């Protein structure tokens, strides 16, 4: 039986800002908080003006086995999959390697591994 992989199992990459956010658990809540990071796994406030339209608790990524899904958490400006459109509230979308996700003004590429 192979040993479990160590380190992050997926990333969200902000190419324009040259930033990468690790996804290393069964669930990652994405948002923007300026005072405290409580309840957020990925705080996009570090992206500067690109995160201006990101809600405090904007979306989440859920891992089910080897697959990852994104769900909008009722954000004001919505969650979009570039080339596919806007997700409905609580709609699960299965992420594929290199999918681009738009949260407010922030554009992030999903990358497995």
Secondary structure, DSSP 4 states (H G I P E B T S, - for coil): -PPPPPS-SEEEEETTTTEEEEE-SSEEEEE--SS--TT-SEEGGGGGGGGTT--TT-EEEEEETTEEEEEE-S-SS-EEETTTEEPPBT-EEEE-TT-EEEETTEEEEEEE-
